[in-house]
Amino acid sequence: MEAQLNIEVRSRILEYSLFIEGSINDLLLLNLGIYNEKEKTRLFSNKGKLTFQNKIDLLFDIEVLSKEENSEFELLMNIRNKFLHDLECNSFNILFNEKIKDNGLQNRFKKFLEEGQSISDEEACKKACYSLFQKNIDTIKKKNSENIKSIENKNKLFQVQNEQIIYYIDFIQELLNKVSIATENAELENPKVAILGEYILKILEESVQKLNSESRTNIYEEFFNSNENIKAAFGIKGELKELPKWDDFNLKNNHKSSN
């Protein structure tokens, strides 16, 4: 009975699919700015109503996945659905000869066959399915890296803006100090000019005091000390936590050649 069901192939495809589905879920959460526990969301928890197809289509709609990348995830899920939900589908031979006769799907799968191999070769199809899985994994890793890079660039932008503002404040303060010193040291014999000099000196002293005041409002410090402001700037929903980190996931490939 086990041989008839081909548990080994079905289990391997289920293993591929479970990991891809979980990773796609995390990728979508990341691009939607949801970093809190996914169990707390209505659509992305284990009881969520979004299908895998819904998720990859949404990633396509928000321009995270290209059309080709979307179709590659879709291809693996089509294979998964046939092997896991159709009792008669217990081999790639039956899959492509009886269950999936769509030339478009078959041609997409053939791209993952090694050169010179045929879609009628069962072992070649097992290797191709693993290659498809690895391609999906590489796509997710790439998209995660691009998203994190984008957030890092935003952070750099804020840093540059802050440094520029500090530079201008220092420049103005230095200018005021120089003018103040020059005014104090000037010999103003004309009474009217002297009065003007004293008036200018008073303005400069008030300006310097204002710049140096510890009680003055620092809008940038206030902005970056607020989690809500940070979340709004970076499009983060939920709790403010560290970005998800990608841990390489390697499934043992029993279909790789020993060469």
C-alpha positions, 0 to 999 in steps of 0.5 A, a space after each residue: 500500500 505504501 509503495 502504491 501511495 509513494 509516501 516518500 515522494 508525497 512526503 518530500 513535496 509536502 516538506 517543500 510546500 510547508 516551508 515555502 508556505 511559511 516563508 511566503 507568509 513571513 515575506 508578506 508580513 514583512 512587506 506589509 510592515 507587520 512585525 508582531 506575532 503573526 498569531 495575533 493577526 486575523 489573516 496570517 495566523 494558522 486560522 487565517 483565511 488567506 490561501 497560498 494563492 491569495 498571498 503570492 498574488 498579493 505579493 505580485 500586486 504590491 510589486 514584490 514578486 515578478 510575474 515569473 516568480 509568481 508563476 514559479 511559486 504557483 507551479 510548486 503549489 500545483 504539484 503539491 495539490 495534485 500529490 496531496 489531494 489526488 490518491 491516484 497521483 503517486 508519480 511524476 509520470 502520472 502527474 504530467 501524463 494524466 493529471 496536469 496536461 496543460 502545456 504551459 505548466 509542463 513547459 514551466 516545469 521542464 525549465 528545471 530539468 537538467 539539459 538532455 533530461 525528459 519529463 517522462 524520466 521519474 528521477 529527473 522530475 524529482 531532481 527538477 522538483 527540488 530545483 524548483 523548490 530551491 529557486 523558490 527559496 532563493 527568491 524569498 531570500 532575495 526579497 527579504 534582503 531587498 526589504 531590509 536593505 530598503 529599511 537600512 537606506 531609510 535609516 541612513 537618510 534620516 541620519 544624513 538629514 540629522 547630520 546636515 541640520 547639526 552642521 547648519 546649527 553649528 555654522 550659525 552658532 559660530 557665525 553669531 559668536 564671531 559677529 558678537 566678538 567683532 561687535 564687542 571689540 569695535 570702537 564705535 565713536 558715533 553714538 548712533 552707531 554705538 547704540 546700533 552695535 549694542 542692539 545687534 550685540 543684544 540680538 546676537 546674545 539672545 540668539 546664542 542663548 537660544 541655541 545653547 538652551 538646554 530647555 529648547 525643543 529638539 524635534 528630532 530627538 523627540 521624533 526618534 524617541 517615539 516608537 509610534 513615529 518610527 513605525 509611521 516612518 518605516 511603515 511598521 504595523 504592530 509592535 516595534 521589534 527587530 526585523 525578522 532574520 533569515 536563517 538558511 534552511 537546507 533540506 537534505 537533497 536525496 535526489 542530487 547526483 553523487 558526482 
